[in-house]
């Protein structure tokens, strides 16, 4: 596949629609999930991997202690519920943020860094799931589902070690998080998990180049898309409900031009982060 540079909002919209038409699978809605990056230099590396060092060894300790100290929260009974809650609040996990909405992804690609190229990435999650180990494929077929729920994943893998042991080769699965708050709902959130903490999304993309599409958004097109999104009310105020989102929206709205730093635009699906934390997250 590779990256395709777009010259206008209309060209990008037509390109997304064209992918949907060519790869329709009979599902009730599109099987594409999206990530938006505010800078083309950002990468699709998990928050866990960004700890560097022997980060995979730290994963069970992070999850155990998060559950211990956040015990008053009740996201659901499974480890997948707790992983979703941790990701939602900035815990370093192997998960990545996605959305069913290209407009939501484009918000995070265009809300900051106006002088830099942004990126919109789309993956066909139905096609990715056809590569899953048999127990997971059978479960999706039996349920007639496009994505997993946390409960479905827990039936075959009560923990991450069990998930990783389902296949010798790393595989990618997508699941919908529980509706933890309005942010998850408004962003049409989806999470991905790879069956090896050391294996990153970009390695999976390299191995399966027929299952994804990416568009480079130059600065002038960023500005055009940003104007369209604001007109459609795809803003921090809607996607990050609460005072943080409201403040981010007002800060950007009253800043001449686009905000110049990642933290000025509400540039992560998981909320306000520093530039280093945001790198590789969605605008997800």
BALOBA-1460 file (C-alpha; in Angstrom, 3 decimals):
// residues 284
<rec num="1" residu="x" x="0.000" y="0.000" z="0.000"/>
<rec num="2" residu="x" x="2.072" y="2.919" z="1.256"/>
<rec num="3" residu="x" x="1.185" y="6.502" z="2.026"/>
<rec num="4" residu="x" x="-0.877" y="8.573" z="-0.410"/>
<rec num="5" residu="x" x="-0.753" y="12.353" z="-0.144"/>
<rec num="6" residu="x" x="-4.099" y="14.087" z="-0.576"/>
<rec num="7" residu="x" x="-4.621" y="17.545" z="-2.001"/>
<rec num="8" residu="x" x="-8.058" y="18.357" z="-0.568"/>
<rec num="9" residu="x" x="-10.789" y="17.356" z="1.839"/>
<rec num="10" residu="x" x="-12.847" y="16.086" z="-1.084"/>
<rec num="11" residu="x" x="-10.044" y="13.864" z="-2.391"/>
<rec num="12" residu="x" x="-9.598" y="12.308" z="1.057"/>
<rec num="13" residu="x" x="-13.332" y="11.801" z="1.544"/>
<rec num="14" residu="x" x="-13.616" y="10.133" z="-1.860"/>
<rec num="15" residu="x" x="-10.591" y="7.925" z="-1.129"/>
<rec num="16" residu="x" x="-12.098" y="6.666" z="2.138"/>
<rec num="17" residu="x" x="-15.434" y="6.019" z="0.435"/>
<rec num="18" residu="x" x="-13.652" y="4.198" z="-2.372"/>
<rec num="19" residu="x" x="-11.924" y="1.839" z="0.043"/>
<rec num="20" residu="x" x="-15.257" y="1.110" z="1.717"/>
<rec num="21" residu="x" x="-16.937" y="0.317" z="-1.613"/>
<rec num="22" residu="x" x="-14.160" y="-2.005" z="-2.766"/>
<rec num="23" residu="x" x="-13.944" y="-3.876" z="0.506"/>
<rec num="24" residu="x" x="-17.563" y="-4.152" z="1.594"/>
<rec num="25" residu="x" x="-18.073" y="-7.342" z="3.575"/>
<rec num="26" residu="x" x="-21.814" y="-7.485" z="4.163"/>
<rec num="27" residu="x" x="-21.551" y="-6.022" z="7.650"/>
<rec num="28" residu="x" x="-24.057" y="-3.430" z="8.811"/>
<rec num="29" residu="x" x="-21.410" y="-0.729" z="8.706"/>
<rec num="30" residu="x" x="-17.882" y="-0.199" z="7.429"/>
<rec num="31" residu="x" x="-15.229" y="-2.661" z="8.601"/>
<rec num="32" residu="x" x="-12.567" y="0.056" z="8.628"/>
<rec num="33" residu="x" x="-11.139" y="1.417" z="11.853"/>
<rec num="34" residu="x" x="-9.087" y="4.631" z="11.897"/>
<rec num="35" residu="x" x="-6.212" y="6.334" z="13.681"/>
<rec num="36" residu="x" x="-5.144" y="9.933" z="13.231"/>
<rec num="37" residu="x" x="-1.654" y="11.272" z="13.918"/>
<rec num="38" residu="x" x="-0.942" y="14.993" z="14.128"/>
<rec num="39" residu="x" x="2.597" y="14.560" z="12.761"/>
<rec num="40" residu="x" x="3.831" y="12.133" z="10.136"/>
<rec num="41" residu="x" x="6.945" y="11.577" z="12.262"/>
<rec num="42" residu="x" x="4.803" y="9.991" z="14.987"/>
<rec num="43" residu="x" x="4.696" y="6.199" z="15.103"/>
<rec num="44" residu="x" x="2.168" y="3.558" z="16.058"/>
<rec num="45" residu="x" x="4.050" y="2.329" z="19.113"/>
<rec num="46" residu="x" x="2.224" y="1.336" z="22.284"/>
<rec num="47" residu="x" x="2.482" y="3.289" z="25.504"/>
<rec num="48" residu="x" x="4.006" y="0.206" z="27.119"/>
<rec num="49" residu="x" x="6.835" y="0.062" z="24.562"/>
<rec num="50" residu="x" x="7.543" y="3.751" z="25.122"/>
<rec num="51" residu="x" x="8.741" y="2.905" z="28.617"/>
<rec num="52" residu="x" x="11.770" y="1.404" z="26.821"/>
<rec num="53" residu="x" x="14.169" y="-1.004" z="28.488"/>
<rec num="54" residu="x" x="12.737" y="-4.423" z="29.350"/>
<rec num="55" residu="x" x="9.207" y="-3.033" z="29.225"/>
<rec num="56" residu="x" x="7.460" y="-6.372" z="28.590"/>
<rec num="57" residu="x" x="8.489" y="-7.541" z="32.061"/>
<rec num="58" residu="x" x="6.759" y="-4.495" z="33.548"/>
<rec num="59" residu="x" x="3.374" y="-5.217" z="31.948"/>
<rec num="60" residu="x" x="1.925" y="-7.575" z="34.609"/>
<rec num="61" residu="x" x="3.164" y="-5.305" z="37.396"/>
<rec num="62" residu="x" x="1.483" y="-2.271" z="35.843"/>
<rec num="63" residu="x" x="-1.817" y="-4.117" z="35.459"/>
<rec num="64" residu="x" x="-1.717" y="-5.684" z="38.930"/>
<rec num="65" residu="x" x="-0.973" y="-2.408" z="40.678"/>
<rec num="66" residu="x" x="-3.466" y="-0.449" z="38.602"/>
<rec num="67" residu="x" x="-6.210" y="-2.865" z="39.622"/>
<rec num="68" residu="x" x="-5.069" y="-2.762" z="43.235"/>
<rec num="69" residu="x" x="-5.030" y="1.016" z="43.570"/>
<rec num="70" residu="x" x="-8.060" y="1.651" z="41.333"/>
<rec num="71" residu="x" x="-10.204" y="-0.984" z="43.053"/>
<rec num="72" residu="x" x="-13.045" y="1.480" z="43.693"/>
<rec num="73" residu="x" x="-13.572" y="1.710" z="39.943"/>
<rec num="74" residu="x" x="-15.795" y="-0.980" z="38.446"/>
<rec num="75" residu="x" x="-15.124" y="-1.214" z="34.705"/>
<rec num="76" residu="x" x="-16.122" y="-4.891" z="34.553"/>
<rec num="77" residu="x" x="-14.799" y="-8.184" z="35.901"/>
<rec num="78" residu="x" x="-12.286" y="-9.166" z="33.214"/>
<rec num="79" residu="x" x="-8.656" y="-8.165" z="32.754"/>
<rec num="80" residu="x" x="-9.725" y="-6.703" z="29.410"/>
<rec num="81" residu="x" x="-12.083" y="-4.292" z="31.185"/>
<rec num="82" residu="x" x="-9.248" y="-3.173" z="33.429"/>
<rec num="83" residu="x" x="-6.870" y="-2.809" z="30.475"/>
<rec num="84" residu="x" x="-9.434" y="-0.620" z="28.716"/>
<rec num="85" residu="x" x="-9.858" y="1.506" z="31.842"/>
<rec num="86" residu="x" x="-6.104" y="1.843" z="32.248"/>
<rec num="87" residu="x" x="-5.611" y="2.817" z="28.604"/>
<rec num="88" residu="x" x="-8.426" y="5.325" z="28.941"/>
<rec num="89" residu="x" x="-6.616" y="7.051" z="31.801"/>
<rec num="90" residu="x" x="-3.091" y="6.961" z="30.392"/>
<rec num="91" residu="x" x="-1.685" y="3.746" z="31.873"/>
<rec num="92" residu="x" x="1.118" y="2.384" z="29.656"/>
<rec num="93" residu="x" x="-0.417" y="-0.679" z="27.995"/>
<rec num="94" residu="x" x="0.105" y="-2.644" z="24.793"/>
<rec num="95" residu="x" x="-3.258" y="-1.367" z="23.508"/>
<rec num="96" residu="x" x="-3.724" y="1.260" z="20.795"/>
<rec num="97" residu="x" x="-6.703" y="3.589" z="20.324"/>
<rec num="98" residu="x" x="-8.841" y="3.545" z="17.178"/>
<rec num="99" residu="x" x="-12.262" y="4.746" z="16.096"/>
<rec num="100" residu="x" x="-14.931" y="3.698" z="13.633"/>
<rec num="101" residu="x" x="-15.239" y="7.355" z="12.595"/>
<rec num="102" residu="x" x="-12.771" y="8.837" z="10.109"/>
<rec num="103" residu="x" x="-13.957" y="12.281" z="11.235"/>
<rec num="104" residu="x" x="-12.975" y="11.579" z="14.827"/>
<rec num="105" residu="x" x="-9.563" y="10.334" z="13.687"/>
<rec num="106" residu="x" x="-9.162" y="13.415" z="11.511"/>
<rec num="107" residu="x" x="-9.868" y="15.650" z="14.494"/>
<rec num="108" residu="x" x="-6.796" y="14.270" z="16.246"/>
<rec num="109" residu="x" x="-4.771" y="14.521" z="13.042"/>
<rec num="110" residu="x" x="-5.630" y="18.202" z="12.527"/>
<rec num="111" residu="x" x="-6.136" y="19.790" z="15.958"/>
<rec num="112" residu="x" x="-2.438" y="20.601" z="16.377"/>
<rec num="113" residu="x" x="0.909" y="21.023" z="14.620"/>
<rec num="114" residu="x" x="-0.472" y="23.055" z="11.695"/>
<rec num="115" residu="x" x="2.880" y="23.280" z="9.914"/>
<rec num="116" residu="x" x="3.405" y="19.500" z="9.845"/>
<rec num="117" residu="x" x="1.900" y="16.772" z="7.720"/>
<rec num="118" residu="x" x="-0.751" y="14.717" z="9.510"/>
<rec num="119" residu="x" x="-1.655" y="11.088" z="8.853"/>
<rec num="120" residu="x" x="-4.899" y="9.140" z="8.655"/>
<rec num="121" residu="x" x="-4.532" y="5.351" z="8.892"/>
<rec num="122" residu="x" x="-7.291" y="2.838" z="8.157"/>
<rec num="123" residu="x" x="-7.219" y="-0.920" z="8.788"/>
<rec num="124" residu="x" x="-9.814" y="-3.455" z="7.665"/>
<rec num="125" residu="x" x="-10.510" y="-5.101" z="11.011"/>
<rec num="126" residu="x" x="-12.691" y="-7.827" z="9.462"/>
<rec num="127" residu="x" x="-9.814" y="-8.877" z="7.209"/>
<rec num="128" residu="x" x="-7.382" y="-8.697" z="10.128"/>
<rec num="129" residu="x" x="-9.663" y="-10.979" z="12.129"/>
<rec num="130" residu="x" x="-9.617" y="-13.598" z="9.394"/>
<rec num="131" residu="x" x="-5.958" y="-14.108" z="10.362"/>
<rec num="132" residu="x" x="-6.745" y="-14.815" z="14.017"/>
<rec num="133" residu="x" x="-6.177" y="-18.186" z="15.735"/>
<rec num="134" residu="x" x="-9.068" y="-20.565" z="15.193"/>
<rec num="135" residu="x" x="-10.687" y="-20.255" z="18.661"/>
<rec num="136" residu="x" x="-11.031" y="-16.494" z="18.237"/>
<rec num="137" residu="x" x="-12.260" y="-16.753" z="14.627"/>
<rec num="138" residu="x" x="-14.862" y="-19.339" z="15.618"/>
<rec num="139" residu="x" x="-16.087" y="-17.122" z="18.437"/>
<rec num="140" residu="x" x="-16.580" y="-14.123" z="16.137"/>
<rec num="141" residu="x" x="-18.402" y="-16.278" z="13.582"/>
<rec num="142" residu="x" x="-20.626" y="-17.814" z="16.235"/>
<rec num="143" residu="x" x="-21.534" y="-14.403" z="17.628"/>
<rec num="144" residu="x" x="-21.899" y="-12.834" z="14.181"/>
<rec num="145" residu="x" x="-19.724" y="-10.012" z="15.453"/>
<rec num="146" residu="x" x="-17.255" y="-7.709" z="13.755"/>
<rec num="147" residu="x" x="-15.327" y="-6.916" z="16.946"/>
<rec num="148" residu="x" x="-14.781" y="-8.640" z="20.251"/>
<rec num="149" residu="x" x="-16.217" y="-7.477" z="23.536"/>
<rec num="150" residu="x" x="-14.194" y="-7.741" z="26.725"/>
<rec num="151" residu="x" x="-16.372" y="-10.670" z="27.801"/>
<rec num="152" residu="x" x="-15.776" y="-12.510" z="24.509"/>
<rec num="153" residu="x" x="-12.012" y="-12.149" z="24.813"/>
<rec num="154" residu="x" x="-12.108" y="-13.353" z="28.405"/>
<rec num="155" residu="x" x="-13.834" y="-16.591" z="27.371"/>
<rec num="156" residu="x" x="-10.761" y="-17.672" z="25.399"/>
<rec num="157" residu="x" x="-8.095" y="-15.720" z="27.281"/>
<rec num="158" residu="x" x="-8.588" y="-14.895" z="30.935"/>
<rec num="159" residu="x" x="-5.316" y="-12.969" z="30.949"/>
<rec num="160" residu="x" x="-2.693" y="-11.655" z="28.552"/>
<rec num="161" residu="x" x="-0.468" y="-14.704" z="28.962"/>
<rec num="162" residu="x" x="-3.331" y="-16.937" z="27.786"/>
<rec num="163" residu="x" x="-4.007" y="-14.557" z="24.892"/>
<rec num="164" residu="x" x="-0.359" y="-14.604" z="23.801"/>
<rec num="165" residu="x" x="-0.294" y="-18.422" z="23.948"/>
<rec num="166" residu="x" x="-3.104" y="-18.803" z="21.388"/>
<rec num="167" residu="x" x="-0.620" y="-18.695" z="18.503"/>
<rec num="168" residu="x" x="3.135" y="-18.763" z="17.974"/>
<rec num="169" residu="x" x="2.907" y="-15.869" z="15.504"/>
<rec num="170" residu="x" x="1.843" y="-12.399" z="16.719"/>
<rec num="171" residu="x" x="-1.738" y="-11.549" z="15.775"/>
<rec num="172" residu="x" x="-3.858" y="-8.407" z="15.976"/>
<rec num="173" residu="x" x="-7.360" y="-8.253" z="17.476"/>
<rec num="174" residu="x" x="-9.791" y="-5.369" z="17.818"/>
<rec num="175" residu="x" x="-12.322" y="-4.990" z="20.608"/>
<rec num="176" residu="x" x="-14.799" y="-2.403" z="21.805"/>
<rec num="177" residu="x" x="-14.140" y="-1.035" z="25.288"/>
<rec num="178" residu="x" x="-16.966" y="-0.784" z="27.799"/>
<rec num="179" residu="x" x="-18.724" y="2.597" z="27.755"/>
<rec num="180" residu="x" x="-16.633" y="3.978" z="30.587"/>
<rec num="181" residu="x" x="-17.830" y="7.524" z="30.000"/>
<rec num="182" residu="x" x="-19.124" y="9.859" z="27.302"/>
<rec num="183" residu="x" x="-15.667" y="10.189" z="25.769"/>
<rec num="184" residu="x" x="-15.628" y="6.516" z="24.785"/>
<rec num="185" residu="x" x="-19.131" y="6.778" z="23.329"/>
<rec num="186" residu="x" x="-18.630" y="10.078" z="21.494"/>
<rec num="187" residu="x" x="-15.364" y="8.950" z="19.943"/>
<rec num="188" residu="x" x="-16.819" y="5.609" z="18.766"/>
<rec num="189" residu="x" x="-13.795" y="4.066" z="20.423"/>
<rec num="190" residu="x" x="-12.115" y="0.819" z="19.420"/>
<rec num="191" residu="x" x="-8.998" y="-0.739" z="20.958"/>
<rec num="192" residu="x" x="-6.441" y="-3.047" z="19.376"/>
<rec num="193" residu="x" x="-4.228" y="-5.598" z="21.077"/>
<rec num="194" residu="x" x="-1.309" y="-7.572" z="19.648"/>
<rec num="195" residu="x" x="-0.469" y="-10.971" z="21.087"/>
<rec num="196" residu="x" x="3.142" y="-10.049" z="21.871"/>
<rec num="197" residu="x" x="4.069" y="-6.893" z="23.803"/>
<rec num="198" residu="x" x="7.356" y="-6.548" z="21.896"/>
<rec num="199" residu="x" x="5.632" y="-6.729" z="18.494"/>
<rec num="200" residu="x" x="4.389" y="-3.325" z="17.367"/>
<rec num="201" residu="x" x="1.614" y="-2.332" z="14.995"/>
<rec num="202" residu="x" x="4.033" y="-1.063" z="12.363"/>
<rec num="203" residu="x" x="5.600" y="-4.527" z="12.144"/>
<rec num="204" residu="x" x="2.137" y="-6.007" z="11.623"/>
<rec num="205" residu="x" x="1.417" y="-3.412" z="8.924"/>
<rec num="206" residu="x" x="4.638" y="-4.322" z="7.131"/>
<rec num="207" residu="x" x="3.559" y="-7.980" z="7.029"/>
<rec num="208" residu="x" x="0.003" y="-7.272" z="5.853"/>
<rec num="209" residu="x" x="0.230" y="-4.386" z="3.423"/>
<rec num="210" residu="x" x="-3.005" y="-5.310" z="1.654"/>
<rec num="211" residu="x" x="-5.090" y="-4.729" z="4.812"/>
<rec num="212" residu="x" x="-4.452" y="-1.044" z="5.440"/>
<rec num="213" residu="x" x="-4.512" y="2.371" z="3.792"/>
<rec num="214" residu="x" x="-2.836" y="5.604" z="4.853"/>
<rec num="215" residu="x" x="-3.157" y="9.182" z="3.706"/>
<rec num="216" residu="x" x="-0.699" y="12.003" z="4.279"/>
<rec num="217" residu="x" x="-2.360" y="15.340" z="4.999"/>
<rec num="218" residu="x" x="-0.163" y="18.355" z="4.145"/>
<rec num="219" residu="x" x="-0.541" y="21.590" z="6.146"/>
<rec num="220" residu="x" x="-2.821" y="23.382" z="3.688"/>
<rec num="221" residu="x" x="-5.190" y="20.398" z="3.595"/>
<rec num="222" residu="x" x="-5.018" y="20.133" z="7.381"/>
<rec num="223" residu="x" x="-6.381" y="23.677" z="7.594"/>
<rec num="224" residu="x" x="-9.206" y="22.886" z="5.180"/>
<rec num="225" residu="x" x="-10.176" y="19.703" z="7.001"/>
<rec num="226" residu="x" x="-9.986" y="21.451" z="10.371"/>
<rec num="227" residu="x" x="-12.450" y="24.095" z="9.159"/>
<rec num="228" residu="x" x="-14.851" y="21.415" z="7.914"/>
<rec num="229" residu="x" x="-14.644" y="19.491" z="11.191"/>
<rec num="230" residu="x" x="-15.302" y="22.598" z="13.264"/>
<rec num="231" residu="x" x="-18.341" y="23.364" z="11.131"/>
<rec num="232" residu="x" x="-19.561" y="19.813" z="11.769"/>
<rec num="233" residu="x" x="-18.975" y="20.204" z="15.542"/>
<rec num="234" residu="x" x="-16.235" y="17.553" z="15.595"/>
<rec num="235" residu="x" x="-14.304" y="19.351" z="18.320"/>
<rec num="236" residu="x" x="-12.667" y="18.844" z="21.708"/>
<rec num="237" residu="x" x="-15.889" y="20.025" z="23.349"/>
<rec num="238" residu="x" x="-17.723" y="16.992" z="21.934"/>
<rec num="239" residu="x" x="-14.970" y="14.370" z="21.808"/>
<rec num="240" residu="x" x="-13.489" y="15.142" z="25.234"/>
<rec num="241" residu="x" x="-16.608" y="15.983" z="27.272"/>
<rec num="242" residu="x" x="-15.922" y="17.869" z="30.468"/>
<rec num="243" residu="x" x="-13.958" y="20.920" z="31.481"/>
<rec num="244" residu="x" x="-10.655" y="19.720" z="29.996"/>
<rec num="245" residu="x" x="-12.210" y="19.343" z="26.561"/>
<rec num="246" residu="x" x="-14.082" y="22.621" z="26.854"/>
<rec num="247" residu="x" x="-10.894" y="24.463" z="27.822"/>
<rec num="248" residu="x" x="-8.955" y="22.834" z="24.964"/>
<rec num="249" residu="x" x="-11.656" y="23.800" z="22.472"/>
<rec num="250" residu="x" x="-11.750" y="27.408" z="23.681"/>
<rec num="251" residu="x" x="-7.941" y="27.642" z="23.691"/>
<rec num="252" residu="x" x="-7.769" y="26.462" z="20.096"/>
<rec num="253" residu="x" x="-10.790" y="28.502" z="18.996"/>
<rec num="254" residu="x" x="-9.257" y="31.762" z="20.296"/>
<rec num="255" residu="x" x="-5.724" y="31.042" z="19.067"/>
<rec num="256" residu="x" x="-4.978" y="32.682" z="15.698"/>
<rec num="257" residu="x" x="-4.689" y="29.859" z="13.175"/>
<rec num="258" residu="x" x="-4.302" y="26.343" z="14.500"/>
<rec num="259" residu="x" x="-2.705" y="25.531" z="17.831"/>
<rec num="260" residu="x" x="1.025" y="25.052" z="17.515"/>
<rec num="261" residu="x" x="1.684" y="22.368" z="20.093"/>
<rec num="262" residu="x" x="0.217" y="18.922" z="20.563"/>
<rec num="263" residu="x" x="-1.138" y="19.711" z="24.002"/>
<rec num="264" residu="x" x="-3.038" y="22.712" z="22.626"/>
<rec num="265" residu="x" x="-5.341" y="20.690" z="20.445"/>
<rec num="266" residu="x" x="-6.589" y="17.838" z="22.570"/>
<rec num="267" residu="x" x="-4.469" y="15.610" z="20.400"/>
<rec num="268" residu="x" x="-5.183" y="12.245" z="21.984"/>
<rec num="269" residu="x" x="-8.274" y="10.084" z="22.205"/>
<rec num="270" residu="x" x="-7.272" y="9.330" z="25.771"/>
<rec num="271" residu="x" x="-7.296" y="12.969" z="26.796"/>
<rec num="272" residu="x" x="-4.695" y="15.637" z="27.482"/>
<rec num="273" residu="x" x="-1.105" y="14.372" z="27.210"/>
<rec num="274" residu="x" x="2.342" y="15.809" z="26.715"/>
<rec num="275" residu="x" x="3.806" y="15.777" z="23.224"/>
<rec num="276" residu="x" x="6.016" y="12.766" z="24.024"/>
<rec num="277" residu="x" x="3.099" y="10.826" z="25.477"/>
<rec num="278" residu="x" x="0.926" y="11.655" z="22.481"/>
<rec num="279" residu="x" x="3.459" y="10.433" z="19.919"/>
<rec num="280" residu="x" x="2.112" y="7.275" z="18.387"/>
<rec num="281" residu="x" x="-1.260" y="7.538" z="20.120"/>
<rec num="282" residu="x" x="-4.450" y="8.138" z="18.233"/>
<rec num="283" residu="x" x="-5.398" y="10.884" z="17.799"/>
<rec num="284" residu="x" x="-6.159" y="7.468" z="19.450"/>
